Amino acid sequence: MNAVGADRAGEAVPTVVVDHVDIVYKVNGAGGGRGAATAALSRIVRRKEKVERASGVRRVHAVRNVTFVAHRGEAIGLIGTNGSGKSTLLKAVAGLLPVENGRIFTDGQPSLLGVNAALMKDLTGERNVHLGGLAMGMSREQVRERYQSIVDFSGINEKGDFITLPMRTYSSGMSARLRFSIAAAKDHDVLLIDEALATGDKKFQKRSEARIRELRKQAGTVFLVSHNNRSIRDTCDRVLWLERGELRMDGPTEEVMREYEKFTGK
């Protein structure tokens, strides 16, 4: 039997190749909306990202010339200050954002937590588990088999029968826990998680971290964006540090985290 992350020759198996990738947001006019996308762009601009103006179109260089290779069995943390390009890079790996230059190759289907398992507020949690599971690529039979374990993992029913209530009655933390639980019920080629472990109590965070380790053992690759340094240390064996859209450091978790904490003073 082959070791996780190795092929028959004992070599690491690439699952994601990011080759000299640039990602540029194009914004028409001066703008002025107050939505989440505008706020994110504003943070990037405030951090003195290079901004080009041409023909009334503002170009914000969110990711610059990033290159790395991820392998089967790895859990990779993405860190960086706000507006550094972490979430943007995840969306590009998931195929949700185009690249300006360079190319991204993936072996298997990347799943971005919170997108593939989209939840509908007017439907009950129970109904969302079924729809979310199907959206993640599970069969109806698989969803039925895993339904109770998904509900138990999320902890939604620990203080009442919330799973039978509409999602609009849930707190943001409850919704995030249910999304993670649905996504984690399926084995993934590449699972992309953006801040999922920032929600919930310590008990749920520990369950989530343990599940990520299981996914790695089952030969998947996990990417985790988090501002929680402890979660990165407990979950990931490798870290990519992005700053102002550039890959500043790529290496073993403790080595990169030590330099990052010197940089941020935390």
C-alpha positions in Angstrom: 0.0 0.0 0.0 1.4 3.4 -0.9 2.1 6.0 1.7 -0.1 9.0 1.8 1.3 11.7 -0.4 3.6 9.4 -2.3 3.3 7.5 -5.6 4.8 4.1 -6.4 8.2 5.5 -6.7 8.0 7.1 -3.3 7.7 10.6 -4.7 5.3 13.2 -3.5 2.2 13.5 -5.7 1.3 17.1 -6.8 -2.3 18.1 -6.3 -2.1 21.8 -7.0 0.5 23.7 -9.1 0.4 27.5 -9.0 2.8 28.8 -11.7 3.8 32.5 -11.6 0.2 33.6 -11.0 -1.0 37.2 -11.1 -4.6 38.1 -10.1 -5.9 41.6 -10.9 -9.2 43.1 -9.9 -10.7 45.5 -12.4 -13.0 48.2 -11.0 -14.9 50.6 -13.2 -14.7 54.2 -12.2 -13.8 55.6 -8.8 -16.4 53.4 -7.1 -18.1 54.3 -3.9 -20.2 51.2 -2.8 -19.9 49.9 0.7 -20.2 46.2 0.1 -17.8 43.5 1.2 -16.0 43.5 -2.1 -15.5 47.2 -2.0 -14.3 47.0 1.6 -11.8 44.3 0.7 -10.4 46.4 -2.2 -10.2 49.4 0.0 -8.0 47.5 2.5 -5.7 46.4 -0.3 -5.4 50.0 -1.6 -4.7 51.3 1.9 -1.8 48.8 2.1 -0.3 50.6 -0.9 -1.0 47.9 -3.4 0.1 49.0 -6.9 -2.9 50.6 -8.5 -3.0 51.4 -12.2 -5.5 53.8 -13.8 -6.3 53.5 -17.5 -9.4 54.5 -19.4 -11.4 55.0 -16.2 -10.7 51.4 -15.0 -8.9 50.9 -11.8 -6.6 47.8 -11.7 -5.7 46.4 -8.3 -3.0 43.8 -8.3 -4.2 41.5 -5.5 -1.8 38.5 -6.1 1.7 39.0 -7.7 3.8 36.3 -9.3 3.0 33.5 -6.8 4.4 30.0 -7.4 4.1 26.9 -5.3 3.3 23.2 -5.5 1.0 21.4 -3.1 1.2 17.6 -2.6 -1.2 14.9 -1.6 -1.5 14.5 2.2 -0.4 18.1 3.0 -2.3 20.5 5.2 -1.2 24.0 4.2 -1.9 27.2 6.1 -2.2 30.5 4.3 -1.3 33.5 6.5 -0.9 37.2 6.1 -2.2 40.5 7.2 -5.6 41.8 6.0 -5.7 42.4 2.3 -2.7 40.2 1.6 -4.4 38.1 -1.0 -5.1 34.9 0.9 -8.8 34.5 0.1 -8.3 35.7 -3.4 -5.7 33.0 -4.0 -8.1 30.3 -2.6 -10.9 31.5 -5.0 -8.5 31.3 -7.9 -7.4 27.7 -7.0 -11.1 26.8 -6.8 -11.6 28.1 -10.3 -13.8 31.0 -9.2 -11.5 33.8 -10.2 -9.5 34.2 -13.5 -5.8 34.7 -13.4 -4.2 37.7 -15.3 -0.9 35.8 -15.9 0.4 32.4 -15.1 -1.5 29.1 -14.7 -3.1 27.0 -12.0 -3.3 23.2 -12.4 -5.2 20.9 -10.0 -5.5 17.1 -9.8 -9.1 16.4 -8.9 -11.9 18.9 -8.1 -11.1 21.6 -5.5 -13.9 22.4 -3.1 -14.1 25.8 -1.4 -15.9 25.7 1.9 -19.0 27.9 1.9 -19.4 27.9 -1.9 -19.9 24.3 -2.9 -21.9 23.8 0.4 -24.1 26.9 -0.2 -26.9 27.1 2.3 -30.3 28.7 1.9 -31.6 30.8 4.8 -35.3 30.1 4.2 -34.9 26.3 4.3 -34.4 24.2 7.4 -31.0 23.1 8.5 -32.1 19.5 7.8 -33.0 20.4 4.2 -29.8 22.3 3.8 -27.8 19.3 4.9 -29.3 17.3 2.1 -28.9 20.0 -0.6 -25.4 20.9 0.6 -24.3 17.3 0.5 -25.6 16.9 -3.0 -23.8 20.2 -4.0 -20.6 18.7 -2.6 -20.9 15.7 -4.9 -22.3 13.1 -2.5 -25.1 10.8 -3.7 -28.5 10.8 -2.1 -27.7 7.6 -0.3 -24.4 8.9 1.0 -26.2 12.0 2.3 -28.7 9.8 4.1 -26.0 7.6 5.6 -24.0 10.6 6.8 -26.8 12.9 7.8 -26.8 12.2 11.6 -23.0 12.4 11.8 -23.1 15.8 10.1 -25.7 17.1 12.5 -23.8 15.7 15.5 -20.5 17.0 14.3 -21.9 20.5 13.9 -23.4 20.6 17.4 -26.5 22.4 16.1 -28.8 20.3 18.2 -26.8 20.5 21.5 -29.2 23.2 22.9 -32.4 22.4 21.1 -33.9 20.9 17.9 -32.4 23.7 15.7 -31.8 21.4 12.7 -35.6 21.5 12.0 -35.7 25.4 12.1 -35.0 27.7 9.1 -31.4 28.7 8.6 -32.4 32.4 9.1 -32.9 31.6 12.8 -29.2 30.5 13.1 -26.4 32.7 14.4 -23.5 33.2 12.0 -21.4 30.8 14.1 -24.1 28.1 13.8 -24.3 28.5 10.1 -20.5 28.4 9.7 -20.3 25.2 11.8 -23.0 23.5 9.7 -21.2 24.5 6.4 -18.0 23.0 7.7 -19.7 19.9 8.9 -21.3 19.3 5.5 -18.0 19.9 3.7 -16.0 17.7 6.1 -18.4 14.8 5.6 -17.0 14.1 2.2 -13.5 13.1 1.3 -11.9 15.7 -0.9 -9.1 15.8 -3.5 -8.4 19.4 -2.5 -10.4 21.2 0.3 -10.0 25.0 0.7 -11.1 26.4 4.0 -11.4 30.1 4.7 -11.6 31.0 8.4 -13.9 28.1 9.2 -12.1 27.4 12.4 -12.6 30.9 13.7 -16.2 30.1 14.6 -17.5 27.9 17.4 -16.2 27.0 20.8 -13.0 25.2 21.6 -14.7 21.8 21.5 -15.9 22.4 17.9 -12.5 23.8 16.9 -10.8 20.6 18.2 -13.2 18.4 16.3 -12.6 20.5 13.1 -8.8 20.2 13.5 -9.1 16.4 14.0 -11.2 16.1 10.9 -8.7 18.0 8.8 -6.0 15.6 10.0 -8.2 12.7 8.9 -8.7 14.2 5.5 -4.9 14.4 5.1 -4.6 10.8 6.0 -7.1 9.9 3.3 -4.7 11.4 0.7 -6.5 14.7 0.3 -4.9 18.2 0.4 -6.2 20.8 2.7 -5.6 24.6 2.5 -6.6 26.7 5.6 -6.8 30.5 5.8 -6.9 31.6 9.4 -5.8 34.5 11.6 -5.7 32.0 14.5 -2.0 31.1 14.8 -2.7 28.3 17.2 -5.1 26.6 14.7 -2.5 26.9 12.0 0.1 25.3 14.3 -2.2 22.5 15.4 -3.5 21.7 11.9 -0.9 22.5 9.3 2.5 21.0 8.5 3.4 23.7 6.0 2.6 27.5 5.7 2.5 30.0 2.8 2.9 33.6 4.0 1.4 36.1 1.6 2.0 39.8 2.1 0.8 42.6 -0.3 0.0 39.8 -2.8 3.5 38.4 -2.8 4.6 35.0 -1.5 7.0 36.1 1.2 7.8 32.7 2.7 6.9 29.0 2.1 8.1 26.4 4.5 7.6 24.3 7.7 4.9 25.6 9.9 6.9 26.6 13.0 9.7 28.2 10.9 7.3 30.4 8.9 5.1 31.3 11.9 8.1 32.4 13.9 9.1 34.9 11.2 5.5 36.0 10.7 5.0 36.7 14.4 8.2 38.8 14.4 6.8 40.8 11.5 3.4 41.4 13.1 4.6 41.7 16.7 2.1 39.1 17.9 
